[in-house]
């Protein structure tokens, strides 16, 4: 079986988008499960929505198993999804930075009031 088979485009297939951070794990699992896929990265203009994969519709159940067992976030063109774990990390960083800035402002106000 070829791993990057363009013939899939002429059969009944799914179009799935996988985040770039999950690319290696996803492709490795596709090969372990002997699932044919097609991904033409050179002709894909933007990666912010993920890397586009074409997979045979017959492999849908195997694909679902790969996503659930490996915690891979994937979506289609019409139903987009994002990795909320990354957003949670970003929110935590915003709160920490905001707390540090507020703490510095309070210290400056205290020092100014003591110097007057």
C-alpha positions in Angstrom: 0.0 0.0 0.0 1.3 3.5 -0.8 1.1 5.9 2.0 0.4 9.0 -0.1 -1.9 7.8 -2.8 -3.5 10.4 -5.1 -5.9 7.7 -6.5 -8.0 8.2 -3.4 -9.3 11.5 -4.9 -11.2 9.5 -7.5 -12.9 7.2 -5.0 -15.4 8.0 -2.2 -13.3 9.8 0.4 -13.4 12.0 3.4 -11.5 15.3 3.7 -10.1 15.7 7.2 -8.0 18.5 8.6 -5.4 17.6 11.3 -3.5 20.2 13.3 0.2 20.4 12.4 1.3 19.4 15.9 -0.5 16.1 15.4 0.9 15.3 11.9 3.6 12.9 12.9 1.4 10.8 15.3 -1.5 10.8 12.8 0.6 9.7 9.8 2.3 7.0 11.9 -1.0 5.6 13.1 -2.4 5.7 9.5 0.6 3.6 8.4 0.3 1.2 11.4 -3.4 0.6 10.6 -2.6 0.2 6.8 -4.9 3.1 5.9 -4.3 4.7 2.6 -4.3 8.5 2.5 -3.4 11.4 0.4 -2.0 14.7 1.5 -0.6 17.3 -0.9 1.0 19.8 1.5 2.7 21.8 -1.4 -0.7 22.8 -2.8 -2.3 23.7 0.4 -2.1 27.5 0.9 -2.6 27.9 4.6 -2.0 25.6 7.6 -3.9 27.5 10.3 -6.9 25.2 9.8 -4.8 22.1 9.7 -3.2 19.8 7.2 -5.7 18.4 4.7 -5.9 14.6 4.3 -8.0 12.6 1.9 -8.9 9.2 3.3 -11.2 6.5 1.9 -14.7 6.6 3.4 -14.4 2.8 4.1 -11.7 3.6 6.7 -13.9 5.9 8.7 -14.2 3.5 11.8 -10.4 3.0 11.9 -10.0 6.8 11.6 -12.3 7.4 14.6 -10.4 4.9 16.7 -7.1 6.7 15.8 -8.5 10.1 16.8 -9.9 8.9 20.2 -7.0 6.7 21.2 -4.4 9.4 20.5 -6.3 12.5 21.5 -5.9 14.0 18.0 -8.2 17.0 17.2 -9.5 16.9 13.6 -12.2 18.6 11.7 -13.8 19.0 8.3 -14.2 22.1 6.1 -17.7 22.7 7.4 -17.3 21.8 11.0 -14.2 23.4 12.4 -12.7 22.6 15.8 -9.8 23.8 17.7 -7.7 22.3 20.4 -9.1 23.7 23.6 -6.1 22.4 25.5 -3.9 24.9 23.7 -6.4 27.7 24.3 -6.5 26.8 28.0 -2.7 27.1 28.2 -2.9 30.5 26.5 -5.5 31.7 28.9 -3.4 30.6 31.8 -0.5 32.6 30.4 -2.7 35.7 30.0 -3.8 35.4 33.6 -0.3 35.0 34.9 1.0 38.0 32.9 -2.0 40.1 34.0 -1.4 39.1 37.7 2.3 40.1 37.4 1.4 43.5 35.8 -1.2 44.2 38.5 1.3 43.2 41.2 3.9 45.6 39.8 1.4 48.4 39.6 0.4 47.9 43.2 4.0 47.8 44.3 4.7 51.1 42.4 1.7 52.7 44.0 2.8 51.6 47.5 6.4 52.8 46.9 5.1 56.2 45.6 2.9 56.7 48.6 5.7 55.9 51.1 8.1 58.3 49.4 5.7 61.3 49.6 
